[in-house]
Amino acid sequence: MLAVLMAAALISSTHAATAHDTLDVKLITDEADSVVALASRAAEGRALSSADLDHLSHTIGFEHLRERESQRVSTSR
């Protein structure tokens, strides 16, 4: 799924990259990495600690999700 999204973004940004001759993309995978680690621990039958969940909630991706959700809630009122 991620590969499909990345390919679509690259294809759609081809025009912009041509116009500016550069394309600066930064993939931040900390949230996904944290979720994979949690899923791996759970699959191994190990208990998840509050520290594991705290790590997830302090990732950049989770912070962006929290911001988007708060904006969505505030605009729907």
C-alpha positions in Angstrom: 0.0 0.0 0.0 2.8 2.4 0.9 4.6 1.6 -2.3 1.4 2.4 -4.3 1.0 5.7 -2.5 4.7 6.6 -3.0 4.5 5.8 -6.7 1.3 7.9 -7.1 2.9 10.8 -5.4 6.0 10.5 -7.5 4.0 10.4 -10.7 1.8 13.3 -9.7 4.8 15.4 -8.7 6.8 14.8 -11.9 5.5 18.0 -13.4 6.4 20.0 -10.2 9.9 18.4 -10.1 10.4 19.4 -13.8 9.3 22.9 -13.1 11.7 23.3 -10.1 14.4 20.9 -11.1 14.5 19.5 -7.6 12.3 17.4 -5.4 12.8 17.2 -1.7 11.0 14.3 -0.1 11.5 13.2 3.5 9.8 10.0 4.6 9.2 9.8 8.3 8.6 6.2 9.3 8.8 6.4 13.1 5.1 5.8 13.6 5.0 2.8 11.2 8.2 1.4 12.7 6.7 1.7 16.2 3.5 -0.1 15.1 5.4 -2.9 13.5 7.4 -3.3 16.7 4.2 -3.5 18.7 2.6 -6.0 16.3 5.8 -8.1 16.4 5.8 -8.2 20.2 2.1 -9.1 20.3 2.6 -11.8 17.7 5.4 -13.3 19.8 2.9 -13.4 22.7 4.9 -10.8 24.7 2.9 -8.3 26.8 2.8 -4.7 25.6 3.9 -2.2 28.2 2.8 1.4 28.7 6.3 2.4 27.6 5.7 0.7 24.3 2.5 2.6 23.8 4.0 5.9 25.0 6.7 5.5 22.4 4.1 5.2 19.7 2.1 8.2 20.9 5.3 10.4 20.8 6.2 9.7 17.2 6.2 12.5 14.7 3.6 10.6 12.6 1.3 10.2 15.6 1.7 13.9 16.5 0.7 14.8 12.9 -2.3 12.5 13.2 -3.4 14.1 16.4 -3.1 17.6 14.8 -5.2 16.5 11.8 -7.8 15.0 14.0 -8.1 18.1 16.1 -8.4 20.3 13.0 -11.1 18.0 11.6 -13.0 18.2 14.9 -12.7 21.9 15.1 -13.8 22.5 11.5 -16.8 20.2 11.8 -18.3 22.3 14.6 
